Amino acid sequence: MSGFIKVITGGRPREIGYDIGRATADILRELAAANPSFYRRQTRRSFDFLKKFVRRRFLPHCRHIFPEYIEEIAGMAEGAGLDFYDLFIFSAEEELLDLWGGWDKCSSAAVRTRGGLYLLHNEDYIGRYHGRLVIVEASPKGRPAFLSLGYPGTLAGSACGLNNAGVAFGGNSLRFPPGRAGIPKNFVLRKLLAARSIKDVERTMAIGPRLVSNNVTVASSRERAAAYVEAADGGSARVDLGAAGILTHTNHILSPDIDSRRERPTRKSFLRLASLEYLLSRRRGKFTLDGLKRILSSGRGGLCYFNAQPEEPTTLASIVMDPARGRMFVANRCGNDPGYREYRLRGR
């Protein structure tokens, strides 16, 4: 299967959530049924304990700061026929796993070419989501229309996305000790789908209290600019795309403006960053869309990698985004078909 489930929706948050939940109901019920044993193996805590934990420590912050996205999750639960708390835990999954484990996740780059700006992203996470990611094309009431790639049960944009304001982003984790109370990162990424500028992204990334540290690489076609924004417990920083026209990021702090003494970077993150920089630098000034797709497909330095077990980290998808034209090219890394499929935001 070369594509993922695609959901076309719009309107108010609860209506958007309902459409996503209904379209992904079979996947969500299957995953929800497996969650008690999955979380027990990953965290060594009972599922009942974890649901109470997120209800007490995460949910109040989300309801206070992002009530519209709580409505979206409530609509998703209704559409899928699941209990709200059984669904909410999907949006807190990364935070829970990082509290009692965790690993590196994702690689991103912004590239300036003769044809404009492109945003590149490899989405790395757990193998149980192979073939189960979700494309959402939505026209929210009063907000920019968007096209996103995300996980079943989470808010749209939990991997990456672009909107009709010409903003595209991809998110990467950073290896800092997670907090035990605050806002899951998926809520912040969902709000980025409404960004109209890189400054909007900066403001959104500063929202707290945050549970995990992360980086967002962003390209803004209307501003003809790109940057990455790191947000960690040591502060936040923005680094802009320079004259070289290449900006890369994996899972460790790059800006000297952030206190990284509590960071726990891995060798794999440095290897993937070096590989991505090398592969892009070789083609500087000669970028083509097909060439960018091939770079993301490279296994050099573990940039694109595969594990057979469903509870091991692996590359789930490779994405090239063209924010000026509202196009997203997605390779589903499940199975033997490595091809990219084009998704287009209508009206662009």
N, C-alpha and C positions, 0 to 999 in steps of 0.2 A: 504494500500500500504506500503510494508516494505522498499522499496528502494526509492531513489531519481533519478531524471534525471541524466544519466551519459553521459559525452561528452568525446570522444577520439579525440585528436587533436595534432598538432605539427607545426613546421616551424617558420616563423617570427611572431612578435607580432600581426600584423594586421590579418594574417591568423588564428591565434589562437582565436582572438576575434571574427572573422567572424563565425567560427564554433560554438563557444559558443552561440553567438547571434541567429544563425539560429536554434539551438537545443532548445533554451528556448524562442523562439519568442512569443508563445502564452501566457506564464506566464508574460513576460515582457510587452506585450501590455495591458494585464489585469491590471497589477500593475500600469503602466503608466497612464492609463485612470482614475484610482482611486487616483492618487497622488495629484491633486489640492485640493480635499476635505480632504484627509488624512493629508497633511501638514498644511492645514488651522486649523484643529482641534488640531494638535500636537504642532504647533508653534505660532498660532494666526497671522501668516503672509500669504500673498498671494503667490501663486506658482510663479507668475511672479517676485515678489520681491526676492524670494529665488533663482531662477535661475540666476537673475542678480547678486545677492550677491556672489554665488559660482563662477560665471564667472569672477567677478572682484577680489575676495579675495583669491580663492583657485586655480583656473585654471592656472594663470601665474607661480606659484611656481611649480606645477606639470609638466608643459611643460618644465620648466628650468631644473628640477632635474630628472624627470622620463619621458622623451619624448617617450620612447618605450612603456610605459604603456598607454600613451595617444593614441598612435597608436592602442593598443589593444582594448581600449574602442571605438575608431572610427570604428574598424572592427566589434565590437559587435553591434554597432548601425546599421551599414550597414546590417549585417546578420539578425537582428531583424526587419529591416525596420522602425527604429525610428530615430528621430532627435538626434544628438550628445548630445545636452544640456539636453534633456529629459532623456538621459541615464546617463550622467555624474553625475547627482544629486543623483543617487543611491549610488555612491561611496563616496558621502559626506553626506549621510543621518544621520549617527550617530552623526557627528559633528553638523549638523543643529538641531537635536533633543536635543542634550546636551546644546546648546546655550540657548534654551528656555524650558528646561525640563530635561529629562533624568532619568536613573535608573541604578541599578546594572546589570552587564552582565557577566555571565560565571564563571566556576570553572575549575581549571586544577591541574594536579599532574604528577610528574615524579617518577617512581618506579623502583628500581633495584631488579630483581628476579634471581633465578638460571638460568633461560632461557635467561636472557638479560635485556635490558631496555625497559620499556613501557611508553608511554605518554598518560595520561587520560584527557578527556575534556568533559565537559557539555556545550553545546552551548545554551545560553539564550538570547532571543531577543523578538521581537514583534510577536504576534500570527498570524498576516496576512501572515507570511512566513511559517506557518505549512505545511509540505509536499512539500514545494517549493524550498528547498535547492538544490544545484547542485554539483555533483561529477565531477571533471575535471581530466582526465589523459592526460598529455601533454608531448611532447618531443620538447621543444623549441630549436631553432637553436643556438648552441654554449653554451647552459646552461644545468644543470642537469635536467633529466626527473623528473616529479613530479606527485603526486596524492594529490588532495586537496578537501576540503569541503568548499563551499562558498555560497553566496547569488546571486540570479538572478540580473543581471545588474551591479554587482560589479566585480572587478578583482578576479581571482582565488586566493584561500588562505585566503579569508576574514573571515573565521572561524578558520581553522586549516589546516595542511598539512604535507606531508613528501616527501623526494626526494631520488634519487638513490645515493646520497652522504652519506646516512645514517642519515640525519638530519630530525627530526620531531618537530613540534611546535604547541602550542595552545595559542590563545591570550585572555586576559582579560582586561576589562576597569578599569581605576582608577578614583576616584572621585575628580578631580581637576577642577576648572573653566576652560572651554575651551577657546582657542584663537579665534580671529576673522579673522585671515589671516594665511595661511600656507598650510601644506600638510595633507590631510586626511589620517588616519591611514591605510586604505586599500592599499594604495600605498606602504607603508612600509612593510606590511604583504606580499604583492605580491613579493617583493624583497627577503624576507626570504626564499621563495621557491627555490632560487638559492644559498643559503648558503651551504658551505662545512664544516663549523666548528662552534663551539659556539662563537669563536672570530669574525667570520663573522656576526653572529647575533648581537653581541655587537656593531659592527661598524654600522650596518644597523639601529639599534634602536637609535643611536645617531644622525641620519640625521634629520635636521630641516630646517625651523621652523615647529614645530608640532602644530596641532590644539587641539588634545586631548591627555591626558596622558594614558599610558597603560603598561601592563606587558605581557611578553611572557615567557612561560615555554618551555624549549627546551631540547630534548634528542638527543645525537649524538652517534650512535652505534659504529662508527669507532674510536672515542675517548674514548669510554666506560665511558662517562660522561654525566651529566645533570646539568641544572642550570635554574634559572629564571633571567630575565633582566627587571628591572623596569625603565621606562622612564617617567619622570614627569617634570613639570615646576620647580621643586626643584632640578633637576639634574637627573643622571642615576646611576644605581648600578647593579652589578651582584652578585648573591648568588648561590654557587655551592652545588650540592648534596653531603651530608656528609656520614659518616659511617653508619648512621641509614638506608640509602637507600630509604628514602621517602622525597619528596619535594612537598609542596602544596601551592596553591595561589588562592585567590578569587579577591576581588575588593578594597583592601586597601593596603597601603604601609607597607612592612615588614622590609625593610632594614633601619638601623639607619643612613645610609650614605646619605639619601635623606631628604631634607628640606620639611617636611610635614605640615607646619603651614597653608597652604592654602587648605589642603585636607578636603574633606567633606565625611568621611567614614560613612557607614550605619551599623546598628545593624545586618541586614540580612547578610552582608558580613562576619562579625565576626562569626555568627552562622554557616554559610555554611563552613567556614574554619575549625572551631572546629569539625564539623561533619565529614568532609573529613579526617582530621587528625586522629580522633578517629576510624573511620571505617578501615582505612589503618593500623593503629598501631595494631589493633586486629589481623590482618592477617600477621604481619611482619614475614618474613622467611617462610611463607606458601602460598605465592601468586600463584594463578592459573589464567589463562586467563578468565575462567568463573567467578571466584571470583571477578576479577577486573571489569568485566561487571556488576555484581550484585551491587557492591559498587556505581557505577555511577547511577544505577537505584534507589538508595535509596531515600526516601522522607525525611530522617532524617535532621532536621535543614533547610529544604527547599532546599536541595542539588539538587533534581530533582522535579520540581513543575509544575503545570498546571493551566492556566487561560483560561476560555472559550471565552472571548472577543478577537476579532482580533487586538485590539489596546492596549492590556495589555501585560506586559512581561510574558514570559513563557519559559519552556525548549523545544527547537525545536529538539535537537538531542543529543545523547550521543556517544562518540567516544573513542575507544581504539586503539592506533597506535603502531605498532611493526616496528620501522625503520630499524632494521637489515634485516628483511625479506620483507620489502616493503608492509606490510599489514595494512589495515585500517578496523576496525570493527565498523559499524555505525548502531545505533538504531534510526529509524525515530520515534519521539515521537508524531506523528500525528495518531489519531485513536486508536484502541484497540490492535494493534500488537506491543508488546514490544521487539520483537526479534532483534538481531543484524545480519546484513548482511555483509559478507566479500567482500572487494574490494582489489585487488592486483595490484601493479605496475609491469607491464610486464618487463621481463628481470631480475627480482630479484629472 
